[in-house]
Amino acid sequence: MKFIIAALLLTLCVSLAGWRWANNKVTAANRTIAQMQVALAASAVTISELQASGQRNERAQVVLRQQVTAAGQLASRRNQTITRLLNENEALRRWYRSALPDDVIRLHTRPEFTNPVDYLRWLSESQQLPDTGEPPENQR
């Protein structure tokens, strides 16, 4: 009888240990599942944000393409207008073909710069335009 009670007690202890071990495994699995659910939810939020950003970018690209097309059409119309005016007006044609004055050419020339510091130094040391004493037209 003692042997049966001891065997039952031993079986109960083994069963309890097995149940505890299985319970720990289930608890660990539940924790892992919860962590994965949190990560999955964060991934879903990130995916939806990226999709919204992609849609905004696509709409912006469409707008930019339209603006480029409009700018190209405007440039084409301006070129056509300039060509038409040059063909119609001999004085304008002579002016358009003439060379720029030396002062204007001087304003458009500058040395090559290897870094921004050289450019800033050149700007601060360069000659300023002569003051004619007259205010600019927009300040009159």
C-alpha positions in Angstrom: 0.0 0.0 0.0 2.9 2.4 0.9 4.4 1.5 -2.5 1.1 2.5 -4.3 0.8 5.7 -2.4 4.5 6.5 -3.1 4.0 5.6 -6.8 0.8 7.8 -6.9 2.7 10.6 -5.1 5.6 10.3 -7.5 3.3 10.3 -10.5 1.5 13.3 -9.1 4.8 15.1 -8.6 6.0 14.2 -12.1 2.6 15.3 -13.5 2.8 18.6 -11.6 6.3 19.2 -12.9 5.2 18.3 -16.4 2.2 20.6 -16.1 4.4 23.4 -14.8 6.9 23.0 -17.5 4.1 23.0 -20.2 2.5 26.0 -18.5 5.8 27.9 -18.6 6.2 27.0 -22.3 2.6 28.2 -23.0 3.3 31.5 -21.0 6.5 32.0 -23.0 4.6 31.3 -26.2 1.9 33.8 -25.3 4.5 36.4 -24.5 6.1 35.8 -27.9 2.7 36.0 -29.6 2.0 39.3 -27.8 5.3 40.8 -28.9 4.8 39.7 -32.4 1.3 41.2 -32.4 2.8 44.5 -31.3 5.5 44.3 -34.0 2.9 43.4 -36.6 0.7 46.3 -35.6 3.7 48.7 -35.8 4.6 47.2 -39.2 1.0 47.7 -40.4 1.1 51.4 -39.3 4.4 51.9 -41.0 3.1 50.2 -44.2 0.0 52.4 -44.2 2.1 55.5 -43.7 4.4 54.5 -46.5 1.5 53.9 -48.8 0.0 57.3 -48.0 3.4 58.9 -48.6 3.7 57.1 -51.9 0.3 58.3 -53.0 1.2 61.9 -52.0 4.5 61.6 -53.9 2.6 60.3 -57.0 0.2 63.2 -56.8 3.1 65.6 -56.4 4.9 64.1 -59.4 1.8 64.5 -61.5 1.6 68.2 -60.5 5.3 68.7 -61.2 4.9 67.1 -64.6 2.1 69.4 -65.4 4.1 72.4 -64.3 7.1 71.2 -66.4 4.8 70.9 -69.4 3.3 74.3 -68.8 6.7 75.8 -68.4 7.9 74.2 -71.6 4.8 75.5 -73.5 5.4 79.0 -72.0 9.1 78.9 -73.1 8.1 77.8 -76.5 5.6 80.6 -76.8 8.2 83.1 -75.6 10.7 81.8 -78.2 8.2 82.1 -80.9 7.3 85.6 -79.8 11.0 86.6 -79.8 11.5 85.1 -83.2 8.5 86.8 -84.6 9.6 90.2 -83.1 13.1 89.7 -84.5 11.7 89.0 -87.9 9.4 92.0 -87.8 11.8 94.6 -86.4 15.2 95.4 -88.0 16.3 97.6 -85.1 15.5 94.9 -82.6 17.3 92.3 -84.8 20.5 94.5 -84.8 20.3 95.0 -81.1 19.9 91.3 -80.5 22.9 90.4 -82.6 25.2 93.1 -81.2 27.8 92.3 -78.5 27.2 93.2 -74.9 28.9 96.3 -73.5 32.3 95.7 -71.8 30.9 96.6 -68.4 28.2 93.9 -68.7 30.7 91.3 -69.9 32.9 92.2 -66.9 30.0 91.6 -64.6 29.4 88.2 -66.0 33.0 87.0 -65.8 34.5 85.4 -62.7 37.3 83.0 -62.0 36.8 79.3 -61.3 36.5 78.5 -57.6 37.5 75.3 -55.9 35.6 76.0 -52.6 33.0 78.3 -51.1 35.6 80.3 -49.1 37.4 81.4 -52.3 34.1 82.5 -53.8 33.3 84.6 -50.7 36.7 86.1 -50.7 36.4 87.0 -54.4 32.9 88.6 -53.7 34.3 90.7 -50.8 37.3 91.8 -52.8 35.6 92.4 -56.1 35.0 95.9 -57.4 31.6 97.4 -56.7 29.5 99.0 -59.4 30.1 102.7 -59.7 27.5 104.9 -58.0 25.9 107.2 -60.5 24.1 109.3 -57.9 20.7 108.4 -59.2 18.3 106.2 -57.2 17.2 102.9 -58.9 13.9 103.2 -60.7 12.0 101.1 -58.2 13.0 103.5 -55.3 11.9 106.7 -56.9 
